[in-house]
């Protein structure tokens, strides 16, 4: 089992036992398995969500 798959399974188990746990990633949720299914996204319209999206880091690398 790949480390990121094992990490995703661990996040799912911990999240089901720790309702206050939050997590997230930039634009890599599908490949890092950090999205908590059914936990909703933390955003202005949903302060109860548990998945945070940090944005796409490559945007900061663009030339000005």
C-alpha positions as CSV (number, residue, x, y, z in Angstrom):
1,X,0.0,0.0,0.0
2,X,1.3,3.4,-0.9
3,X,2.1,5.8,2.0
4,X,-0.4,8.4,0.7
5,X,-3.2,5.8,0.6
6,X,-2.3,4.6,4.1
7,X,-2.4,8.2,5.2
8,X,-5.8,8.8,3.6
9,X,-7.2,5.7,5.4
10,X,-5.7,7.0,8.7
11,X,-7.3,10.4,8.2
12,X,-10.7,8.8,7.6
13,X,-10.5,6.7,10.7
14,X,-9.2,9.6,12.9
15,X,-11.8,12.0,11.4
16,X,-14.6,9.6,12.3
17,X,-13.4,9.5,15.9
18,X,-12.3,13.2,16.3
19,X,-15.2,15.4,14.9
20,X,-13.1,18.5,15.5
21,X,-10.3,17.4,13.3
22,X,-9.7,19.5,10.2
23,X,-7.4,18.8,7.2
24,X,-6.7,19.9,3.7
25,X,-4.3,20.4,1.0
26,X,-3.6,22.7,-2.0
27,X,-4.6,21.3,-5.3
28,X,-3.6,17.7,-4.6
29,X,-6.6,16.2,-2.7
30,X,-7.1,13.4,-5.3
31,X,-3.6,12.2,-5.3
32,X,-2.8,12.7,-1.6
33,X,-6.1,11.3,-0.2
34,X,-6.5,14.1,2.3
35,X,-10.1,14.9,1.6
36,X,-12.5,13.8,4.4
37,X,-15.5,12.3,2.6
38,X,-18.8,13.7,3.8
39,X,-17.1,16.3,6.1
40,X,-17.8,19.3,3.8
41,X,-15.5,22.1,2.9
42,X,-14.6,24.9,5.4
43,X,-15.6,28.1,3.6
44,X,-17.4,31.4,4.2
45,X,-20.8,29.7,3.6
46,X,-19.9,26.6,5.7
47,X,-17.9,27.2,8.9
48,X,-18.7,23.6,9.9
49,X,-16.8,22.0,7.1
50,X,-13.6,20.1,7.9
51,X,-11.7,20.2,4.5
52,X,-9.6,23.3,3.9
53,X,-8.4,24.2,0.4
54,X,-5.2,26.3,0.6
55,X,-5.2,27.3,-3.1
56,X,-3.0,26.4,-5.9
57,X,0.6,27.1,-4.9
58,X,1.8,27.5,-8.5
59,X,-0.1,30.8,-8.8
60,X,2.4,32.4,-6.4
61,X,5.2,31.4,-8.8
62,X,3.9,33.3,-11.8
63,X,6.0,36.3,-12.9
64,X,4.5,39.6,-12.0
